Amino acid sequence: NMSAEKCLAKGSAAPGPVPEDYIRVYSMRFCPFAQRTRLVLKTKGIKYETINVHLKEKPDWYLKKNPLGLVPTLETPAGEVIYESPITCEYLDEVYPEKKLLPSSPFAKAQQKMMLEHFSKVIPYFYKIPMDKKKGEDVSGLEAELKEKFAKLNELLKLLQKLSVQIYLYLTGSTLCLIRFLDGTPELKKWTELMLQDSAVKALMFSPDAHKAFFKTFLDGNPDFDYGL
Amino acid sequence: NMSAEKCLAKGSAAPGPVPEDYIRVYSMRFCPFAQRTRLVLKTKGIKYETINVHLKEKPDWYLKKNPLGLVPTLETPAGEVIYESPITCEYLDEVYPEKKLLPSSPFAKAQQKMMLEHFSKVIPYFYKIPMDKKKGEDVSGLEAELKEKFAKLNELLKLLQKLSVQIYLYLTGSTLCLIRFLDGTPELKKWTELMLQDSAVKALMFSPDAHKAFFKTFLDGNPDFDYGL
């Protein structure tokens, strides 16, 4: 795992081609969507390098690779570019067949993807609620919506467990900081605690304090993407 | 193709199990996300039945099948339920290998999925712009964003064509009514015109007048899901 940790901003020199036998992930250290892709890379033992991108002052060369300017983005030695978090994870699981993460049955696979989709719809609340709160707005409606979404995730998780389908690891990334919200949803809590024991998760996660510190700079409108380096 | 065209609303009786050798799609006749799934079913020659759902007064039995309450949803004779438009399309393409729509190369497949994702982000503008206009709000900002998104799609389409990758048919559904917006994006316009000659598209599409008439009832807050039946 070759990595240049400090993020590259507007005006930086474009990185060279991806070394043979490696894959590159463009990331931001605290981004839950990018964390999924990095968990897949780590779990499957893929040789990869990480380039962190300054998401407030994006380099022009990055916008040429991914016109949406979001992370994660994958790049291969052949210059192929893949983005959108679930698409990158599915791509990696297909190209690197060792340690398959998605089940081979089409229905079981669809269930994992549906679960991920549900989860992705939860993530924006974790940015919106604190931002609105900071602005002094009433967030009780948003909090009720979030609670409802967690309850649905909890139901789905029960269903998946009954079916003995293994939970797709890449859900994990985003769940790590949320454990304190999970008291009303025991299945989700149990599963999250289980994931926290996973070795790839342990290797990639930050402490809740580091997350909190980064998030504070984010709320202040001046995110410190290099926090802790 | 067995279909009960009129939509089922709250209080309706739940439909029975899906007949053997069939798959069922829960749909709304004018929904672009459901139209994709129906195009895949039609193009691949799959035996399916359609049940239309009243999206303003959803039946309780429908919310039990799909807690999000959205269309499309697929149901199999075994009672398996699959939803989220791209997930349903990928599921169908895996389970019914005849006439494969997605390429087998992981990168080419990822490109098709990325293109679809870009396109899905355009669809909400077609609801939001007219709704805001009706409320008397300034929509010039939204229109500029939409134009920008079309320009990006146009660039991506050029790239895909250069790579000789066939465009994944399920993009089509949503494009049909948009052709008048495509003067600044020649690749997208050319491709849309090509798609309009496809036999599955011809079989499933409504006239622009029917779309317009449905959309008027939608804007008035009382969508006539059975318009034209």
Interface residues (C-beta under 8 A of the other chain):
Chain A: P67 L68 T76 E80 I82 Y83 E84 I87 T88 E90 Y91 E94 V95 P106 F107 K109 A110 Q111 K113 M114 E117 H118 K152 E155 L156
Chain B: P67 L68 T76 E80 I82 Y83 E84 I87 T88 E90 Y91 E94 V95 P106 F107 K109 A110 Q111 K113 M114 E117 H118 K152 E155 L156
